[in-house]
């Protein structure tokens, strides 16, 4: 099925063809959702749960969240979608592992500054995405206003709070920072990336995944690589591998991920 203009696809999500439109949406954009989820979680079970949560939130109320998009073109939509998914990943992580209390110094700042803090500091949202998300709640804001807000935030953050934020961000990304025992280590964190210990852990995870992949048959291994390394849509992967349709390919991918998880658990 040819890819619909994003404006038409989003409109169809609130029509009598909503179910078909959602299937098409997943076919076209699920790889982008997965990529963002994968940045936040390394455990396959958590990845699956978080991905499911994100999709449930996106389709909720006849995809109301998706239909808020007011830009133009698929490229702009992908940037916007990745920002939305990024925030939903943080929501899922907080729902699963608990919500942190806001710093008292931040709670005394204006509402706009608190929102900037939430996006830029707690969620580590890139500047362009941050501005785009803020514009939805505070129309006509500028990058200058955001920078001024960040300056006010910087004035009230203590060294201990900066260190705690660094640890929270690392935890959201599935990395351990237990070696940072003193608040002053926050400054070392900025200067020592990539951390050798973390890099070693990540490399070992990659080796384990490669060994697990090697135990799959050739077609299953190819499907996973086409889907998550080459970013092919489910429809494209199904067509290339003769799987019939996107739904069948999706079921196959989920089955393979389940087997991979079991293989990794045995390591």
Sine and cosine of phi, psi and omega as CSV:
sin_phi,cos_phi,sin_psi,cos_psi,sin_omega,cos_omega
0.00,0.00,0.80,-0.61,0.00,-1.00
-0.90,0.44,0.52,-0.86,-0.05,-1.00
-0.96,0.29,0.82,-0.57,0.01,-1.00
-0.96,0.28,0.49,-0.87,0.18,-0.98
-0.82,0.57,0.64,-0.77,-0.12,-0.99
-0.86,0.51,-0.56,0.83,0.02,-1.00
-0.88,0.48,-0.68,0.74,0.01,-1.00
-0.93,0.36,-0.65,0.76,-0.01,-1.00
-0.89,0.45,-0.70,0.71,0.00,-1.00
-0.91,0.41,-0.60,0.80,0.04,-1.00
-0.90,0.43,-0.62,0.78,0.00,-1.00
-0.92,0.38,-0.36,0.93,0.03,-1.00
-0.92,0.39,-0.26,0.97,0.03,-1.00
-0.89,-0.46,0.61,0.79,-0.03,-1.00
-0.77,-0.64,-0.07,-1.00,0.04,-1.00
-0.93,0.38,-0.27,0.96,0.02,-1.00
-0.98,-0.17,0.45,0.89,-0.11,-0.99
-0.86,0.51,-0.65,0.76,-0.04,-1.00
-0.91,0.42,-0.70,0.72,0.03,-1.00
-0.91,0.42,-0.62,0.78,0.01,-1.00
-0.91,0.42,-0.62,0.78,0.02,-1.00
-0.91,0.41,-0.65,0.76,0.06,-1.00
-0.87,0.49,-0.68,0.74,0.03,-1.00
-0.91,0.41,-0.63,0.78,0.02,-1.00
-0.88,0.48,-0.73,0.69,0.02,-1.00
-0.89,0.46,-0.63,0.78,0.02,-1.00
-0.88,0.48,-0.63,0.77,-0.08,-1.00
-0.99,0.10,-0.54,0.84,-0.22,-0.98
-0.81,-0.59,-0.02,1.00,-0.04,-1.00
-0.89,0.45,-0.50,0.87,0.01,-1.00
-0.90,0.43,-0.59,0.80,0.04,-1.00
-0.92,0.38,-0.65,0.76,0.03,-1.00
-0.88,0.47,-0.72,0.69,-0.03,-1.00
-0.88,0.48,-0.67,0.75,-0.01,-1.00
-0.85,0.52,-0.68,0.74,0.00,-1.00
-0.93,0.38,-0.71,0.70,0.03,-1.00
-0.85,0.53,-0.66,0.75,-0.04,-1.00
-0.90,0.44,-0.47,0.88,0.04,-1.00
-0.94,0.35,-0.44,0.90,-0.06,-1.00
-1.00,-0.07,-0.44,0.90,-0.08,-1.00
-0.74,-0.67,0.64,-0.77,0.06,-1.00
-0.95,-0.31,-0.39,0.92,0.02,-1.00
-0.97,0.23,0.78,-0.63,-0.09,-1.00
-0.89,0.46,-0.59,0.81,0.01,-1.00
-0.92,0.39,-0.67,0.74,0.05,-1.00
-0.91,0.41,-0.61,0.79,0.04,-1.00
-0.86,0.51,-0.73,0.68,-0.01,-1.00
-0.89,0.45,-0.69,0.72,0.00,-1.00
-0.91,0.42,-0.69,0.73,-0.02,-1.00
-0.92,0.39,-0.68,0.74,0.04,-1.00
-0.86,0.51,-0.70,0.71,0.02,-1.00
-0.89,0.47,-0.69,0.72,0.02,-1.00
-0.87,0.50,-0.71,0.70,-0.01,-1.00
-0.87,0.49,-0.72,0.69,-0.01,-1.00
-0.89,0.45,-0.64,0.77,0.03,-1.00
-0.88,0.47,-0.64,0.77,0.02,-1.00
-0.94,0.35,-0.58,0.81,-0.01,-1.00
-0.94,0.33,-0.55,0.84,-0.05,-1.00
-1.00,-0.01,-0.17,0.99,-0.05,-1.00
-0.86,0.51,0.61,-0.80,0.01,-1.00
0.80,0.60,0.76,0.65,0.02,-1.00
0.82,0.58,0.70,0.71,0.08,-1.00
0.86,0.51,0.64,0.77,-0.03,-1.00
-0.84,0.54,-0.65,0.76,-0.03,-1.00
-0.89,0.45,-0.68,0.74,0.00,-1.00
-0.92,0.39,-0.60,0.80,-0.06,-1.00
-0.96,0.28,-0.03,1.00,0.09,-1.00
-0.97,0.23,-0.24,0.97,-0.02,-1.00
-0.88,0.47,0.79,-0.61,-0.05,-1.00
-0.84,-0.54,0.15,0.99,-0.01,-1.00
-0.99,0.14,-0.31,-0.95,-0.01,-1.00
-0.72,-0.69,0.69,-0.72,0.14,-0.99
1.00,0.03,0.49,-0.87,-0.05,-1.00
-0.91,0.42,-0.61,0.79,-0.03,-1.00
-0.89,0.45,-0.70,0.71,0.04,-1.00
-0.90,0.44,-0.63,0.78,0.01,-1.00
-0.89,0.46,-0.67,0.75,-0.01,-1.00
-0.87,0.50,-0.69,0.73,0.04,-1.00
-0.87,0.49,-0.72,0.70,0.01,-1.00
-0.90,0.44,-0.71,0.71,-0.03,-1.00
-0.88,0.48,-0.67,0.74,-0.01,-1.00
-0.89,0.46,-0.57,0.82,0.04,-1.00
-0.93,0.38,-0.67,0.74,0.03,-1.00
-0.89,0.45,-0.71,0.70,0.00,-1.00
-0.90,0.44,-0.64,0.77,0.03,-1.00
-0.83,0.55,-0.72,0.70,0.00,-1.00
-0.92,0.39,-0.61,0.79,0.03,-1.00
-0.92,0.40,-0.55,0.83,0.07,-1.00
-0.89,0.46,-0.66,0.75,0.04,-1.00
-0.90,0.43,-0.66,0.75,0.03,-1.00
-0.87,0.49,-0.68,0.73,0.01,-1.00
-0.90,0.44,-0.69,0.73,-0.02,-1.00
-0.89,0.46,-0.65,0.76,0.02,-1.00
-0.92,0.38,-0.62,0.78,0.02,-1.00
-0.90,0.45,-0.61,0.79,-0.05,-1.00
-0.99,0.16,-0.65,0.76,-0.15,-0.99
-0.92,-0.38,-0.04,1.00,0.05,-1.00
0.96,-0.28,0.42,-0.91,-0.02,-1.00
-0.98,-0.21,0.69,-0.72,0.04,-1.00
-0.99,0.14,0.61,-0.79,0.07,-1.00
-0.96,0.29,0.60,-0.80,0.00,-1.00
-0.95,0.32,0.60,-0.80,0.06,-1.00
-0.88,0.48,0.65,-0.76,-0.01,-1.00
-0.88,0.47,-0.59,0.80,0.00,-1.00
-0.89,0.45,-0.56,0.83,0.02,-1.00
-0.97,0.26,-0.59,0.81,-0.03,-1.00
-0.91,0.42,-0.31,0.95,0.01,-1.00
-1.00,0.09,-0.19,0.98,-0.01,-1.00
-0.98,0.18,0.27,-0.96,0.06,-1.00
-0.85,0.52,0.35,-0.94,-0.04,-1.00
-0.84,0.54,-0.64,0.77,0.01,-1.00
-0.87,0.49,-0.70,0.72,0.01,-1.00
-0.90,0.43,-0.60,0.80,0.02,-1.00
-0.90,0.44,-0.61,0.79,0.02,-1.00
-0.95,0.32,-0.61,0.79,0.08,-1.00
-0.88,0.48,-0.68,0.73,0.03,-1.00
-0.87,0.49,-0.70,0.71,-0.02,-1.00
-0.87,0.50,-0.69,0.72,-0.05,-1.00
-0.98,0.18,-0.77,0.64,-0.14,-0.99
-0.98,0.19,-0.55,0.84,-0.09,-1.00
-0.98,-0.21,-0.77,0.64,-0.03,-1.00
-0.96,0.29,-0.62,0.78,-0.06,-1.00
-0.98,-0.21,-0.09,1.00,0.02,-1.00
0.79,0.61,0.66,0.75,-0.01,-1.00
-0.96,0.29,0.75,-0.66,0.04,-1.00
-0.85,0.53,0.47,-0.88,-0.10,-0.99
-0.78,0.62,-0.73,0.68,-0.04,-1.00
-0.91,0.42,-0.68,0.74,0.03,-1.00
-0.91,0.41,-0.64,0.77,0.01,-1.00
-0.86,0.50,-0.73,0.68,-0.01,-1.00
-0.89,0.45,-0.66,0.75,-0.02,-1.00
-0.89,0.45,-0.70,0.72,-0.01,-1.00
-0.93,0.36,-0.64,0.77,0.02,-1.00
-0.90,0.43,-0.57,0.82,-0.03,-1.00
-0.89,0.45,-0.43,0.90,0.02,-1.00
-0.93,0.37,-0.49,0.87,-0.01,-1.00
-0.98,-0.20,-0.46,0.89,-0.04,-1.00
-0.77,-0.63,0.99,0.11,-0.07,-1.00
-0.84,0.54,0.53,-0.85,0.10,-1.00
0.94,0.35,0.27,0.96,0.06,-1.00
-0.96,0.27,0.35,-0.94,-0.02,-1.00
-0.84,-0.55,0.26,-0.97,0.05,-1.00
-0.88,0.48,-0.54,0.84,0.02,-1.00
-0.89,0.46,-0.67,0.74,0.01,-1.00
-0.91,0.41,-0.61,0.79,0.04,-1.00
-0.91,0.42,-0.67,0.74,0.02,-1.00
-0.90,0.43,-0.62,0.78,0.05,-1.00
-0.90,0.43,-0.63,0.78,0.04,-1.00
-0.90,0.44,-0.68,0.73,0.00,-1.00
-0.90,0.44,-0.56,0.83,0.04,-1.00
-0.90,0.43,-0.65,0.76,0.03,-1.00
-0.91,0.41,-0.63,0.78,0.02,-1.00
-0.90,0.43,-0.69,0.72,-0.01,-1.00
-0.86,0.51,-0.54,0.84,-0.03,-1.00
-0.92,0.40,-0.49,0.87,-0.11,-0.99
-0.97,-0.23,-0.20,0.98,0.01,-1.00
-0.97,0.24,0.73,-0.69,0.06,-1.00
-1.00,-0.03,0.20,-0.98,0.05,-1.00
-0.87,0.50,-0.67,0.74,-0.01,-1.00
-0.89,0.46,-0.64,0.77,0.00,-1.00
-0.92,0.39,-0.62,0.79,0.05,-1.00
-0.89,0.45,-0.67,0.74,0.02,-1.00
-0.89,0.46,-0.69,0.72,0.00,-1.00
-0.89,0.45,-0.65,0.76,0.04,-1.00
-0.89,0.46,-0.66,0.76,0.01,-1.00
-0.88,0.47,-0.65,0.76,0.02,-1.00
-0.93,0.36,-0.63,0.77,0.02,-1.00
-0.89,0.45,-0.70,0.72,0.00,-1.00
-0.89,0.46,-0.66,0.75,0.02,-1.00
-0.90,0.44,-0.65,0.76,0.00,-1.00
-0.90,0.43,-0.65,0.76,0.02,-1.00
-0.88,0.47,-0.56,0.83,0.00,-1.00
-1.00,0.05,0.15,0.99,0.09,-1.00
0.97,0.25,0.43,0.90,-0.03,-1.00
-0.90,-0.43,0.55,-0.83,0.01,-1.00
-1.00,-0.01,0.70,-0.71,0.06,-1.00
-0.82,-0.58,0.52,0.85,-0.07,-1.00
-0.91,0.42,-0.28,0.96,0.00,-1.00
-0.97,0.26,-0.22,0.98,-0.01,-1.00
-1.00,0.02,1.00,0.07,-0.12,-0.99
-1.00,0.01,-0.36,0.93,-0.03,-1.00
-0.90,-0.44,0.59,-0.81,0.02,-1.00
-0.81,0.59,-0.59,0.81,-0.02,-1.00
-0.88,0.47,-0.30,0.95,0.00,-1.00
-0.92,0.39,-0.24,0.97,0.08,-1.00
-0.82,0.57,-0.65,0.76,-0.02,-1.00
-0.95,0.32,-0.56,0.83,0.07,-1.00
-0.92,0.40,-0.56,0.83,0.00,-1.00
-0.85,0.53,-0.67,0.74,-0.04,-1.00
-0.93,0.37,-0.48,0.88,-0.11,-0.99
-1.00,-0.10,-0.18,0.98,-0.16,-0.99
-0.93,-0.36,0.21,0.98,0.01,-1.00
-0.96,0.27,0.59,-0.81,-0.14,0.99
-0.97,0.25,0.65,-0.76,0.00,-1.00
-0.91,0.41,0.81,-0.59,-0.07,-1.00
-0.84,0.54,-0.66,0.75,-0.02,-1.00
-0.91,0.40,-0.71,0.70,0.02,-1.00
-0.89,0.45,-0.66,0.75,0.01,-1.00
-0.88,0.47,-0.64,0.76,0.01,-1.00
-0.90,0.43,-0.66,0.75,0.03,-1.00
-0.90,0.45,-0.70,0.72,0.00,-1.00
-0.89,0.45,-0.65,0.76,0.01,-1.00
-0.90,0.44,-0.63,0.77,0.03,-1.00
-0.91,0.41,-0.64,0.77,0.06,-1.00
-0.87,0.49,-0.66,0.75,0.00,-1.00
-0.90,0.44,-0.67,0.75,0.01,-1.00
-0.90,0.45,-0.65,0.76,0.03,-1.00
-0.90,0.45,-0.67,0.74,0.01,-1.00
-0.90,0.43,-0.66,0.75,0.02,-1.00
-0.88,0.47,-0.65,0.76,0.02,-1.00
-0.91,0.41,-0.63,0.78,0.03,-1.00
-0.92,0.39,-0.68,0.74,0.02,-1.00
-0.87,0.49,-0.60,0.80,-0.03,-1.00
-0.90,0.44,-0.36,0.93,-0.01,-1.00
-1.00,0.08,-0.14,0.99,0.06,-1.00
-0.99,0.15,0.36,-0.93,0.10,-1.00
-0.96,0.26,0.26,-0.97,-0.17,-0.98
-0.85,0.52,-0.67,0.74,-0.06,-1.00
-0.93,0.36,-0.65,0.76,0.02,-1.00
-0.90,0.44,-0.66,0.75,0.03,-1.00
-0.89,0.46,-0.66,0.75,0.01,-1.00
-0.91,0.41,-0.65,0.76,0.01,-1.00
-0.86,0.50,-0.71,0.70,0.00,-1.00
-0.89,0.45,-0.68,0.73,-0.02,-1.00
-0.93,0.37,-0.64,0.77,0.04,-1.00
-0.90,0.44,-0.62,0.78,-0.09,-1.00
-0.96,0.27,-0.71,0.71,-0.18,-0.98
-0.94,-0.35,-0.24,0.97,0.08,-1.00
-0.97,-0.24,-0.63,0.78,-0.01,-1.00
-1.00,-0.08,-0.10,0.99,0.06,-1.00
0.88,0.47,0.50,0.86,0.08,-1.00
-0.95,0.32,0.52,-0.85,0.08,-1.00
-0.96,0.30,0.24,-0.97,0.04,-1.00
-0.87,0.49,-0.63,0.77,0.01,-1.00
-0.90,0.44,-0.69,0.73,0.00,-1.00
-0.90,0.43,-0.69,0.72,0.01,-1.00
-0.90,0.43,-0.65,0.76,0.01,-1.00
-0.88,0.47,-0.66,0.75,-0.01,-1.00
-0.91,0.41,-0.68,0.73,-0.03,-1.00
-0.92,0.40,-0.59,0.80,-0.10,-1.00
-0.98,-0.20,0.10,1.00,0.05,-1.00
0.92,0.39,0.60,0.80,-0.03,-1.00
-1.00,-0.02,-0.03,1.00,0.09,-1.00
0.99,-0.10,-0.91,0.43,-0.05,-1.00
-0.44,-0.90,0.12,-0.99,-0.07,-1.00
-0.90,0.44,-0.62,0.79,-0.03,-1.00
-0.89,0.47,-0.68,0.73,0.02,-1.00
-0.91,0.41,-0.65,0.76,0.03,-1.00
-0.89,0.45,-0.63,0.77,0.00,-1.00
-0.89,0.45,-0.70,0.71,0.03,-1.00
-0.88,0.47,-0.65,0.76,0.00,-1.00
-0.90,0.43,-0.68,0.73,0.01,-1.00
-0.87,0.49,-0.70,0.71,-0.01,-1.00
-0.90,0.44,-0.63,0.78,0.04,-1.00
-0.89,0.45,-0.68,0.73,-0.01,-1.00
-0.91,0.41,-0.68,0.73,0.02,-1.00
-0.87,0.49,-0.60,0.80,0.05,-1.00
-0.89,0.45,-0.66,0.75,0.03,-1.00
-0.92,0.38,-0.63,0.78,0.04,-1.00
-0.88,0.48,-0.67,0.75,0.01,-1.00
-0.87,0.49,-0.69,0.73,0.02,-1.00
-0.90,0.44,-0.64,0.77,0.02,-1.00
-0.90,0.43,-0.65,0.76,-0.01,-1.00
-0.93,0.37,-0.54,0.84,0.02,-1.00
-0.92,0.40,-0.42,0.91,-0.02,-1.00
-0.99,0.14,-0.23,0.97,-0.08,-1.00
-0.95,0.32,0.00,0.00,0.00,0.00
